[in-house]
Amino acid sequence: MDLAEAFRNYEDKIVDQWVDYTLSSYKSSTFFKKGPDKFSNPVGGNTRESLGQLYKLLTKNADPKEFVAPLDQIMRIRSIQEFTASEAVAPIHAVKHITRDVLAKDSERKQFIADLYDFEFAVDLAVLAAFDLYSQCRERLYKVRIKEIKTGTIILTDSKCPSNLLDKDKVDPVGFPT
């Protein structure tokens, strides 16, 4: 048995713990942990899918550029939540510790812990990529907010319904388009 086989044998267990850890960081974690369906539970479903894809890439020593797609899916969600940058990225790093714990509990595979250098280095690269993606998402979010403020399209609590603004033919009683 080698490390690659250990990764395959424990993939479901490691990914499940990783997803559980990640979803525990949300305020509504019990809801997000309930269903894996991406449509009824987009945060939980997308997190499960992305971390599963990322785990496979990390364990096969993939090119770090391949980490971008699954990380982007996670960071887009986490960037609009009330997370600091470190809180948003921390769950990506957690897979190192989860993998060590899972392997340490198996007496036959304990010796592979010393061979995790490449895997852990790949995780570190994924964490850095996640931080970059988080920063880019936050920057885009703030640019949109600034544009809304500059153009006056920001919707305040006493403004009209946003969907009403889509109908350009309507005119309010004063004569301004709504």
Long-range contacts (C-beta under 8 A, 24 or more apart in sequence): 1-108, 1-109, 2-112, 3-112, 3-115, 3-116, 3-119, 4-59, 4-60, 6-103, 6-106, 6-109, 6-112, 7-59, 7-119, 8-59, 10-99, 10-102, 10-103, 10-106, 10-109, 11-55, 11-56, 11-59, 13-102, 14-55, 14-95, 14-98, 14-99, 14-102, 15-48, 15-51, 15-52, 15-55, 17-98, 17-102, 18-51, 18-55, 18-91, 18-94, 18-95, 18-98, 19-44, 19-47, 19-48, 19-51, 21-91, 21-94, 21-98, 22-47, 22-51, 22-74, 22-91, 22-94, 23-47, 25-83, 25-87, 25-90, 25-91, 26-81, 42-77, 43-77, 46-73, 46-74, 46-77, 47-74, 47-77, 49-73, 50-74, 51-95, 54-92, 54-126, 55-95, 57-122, 58-95, 58-119, 58-122, 58-123, 58-126, 59-119, 61-118, 61-122, 62-122, 64-122, 64-125, 64-126, 64-129, 67-125, 67-126, 67-129, 68-129, 68-133, 71-126, 71-129, 71-130, 71-133, 72-133, 74-130, 75-130, 75-133, 75-134, 75-137, 76-133, 76-137, 78-134, 79-134, 79-137, 79-138, 79-141, 80-137, 80-141, 85-131, 85-134, 85-135, 85-138, 88-130, 88-134, 89-127, 89-130, 89-131, 89-134, 92-123, 92-126, 92-127, 92-130, 93-123, 93-124, 93-127, 95-123, 96-120, 96-123
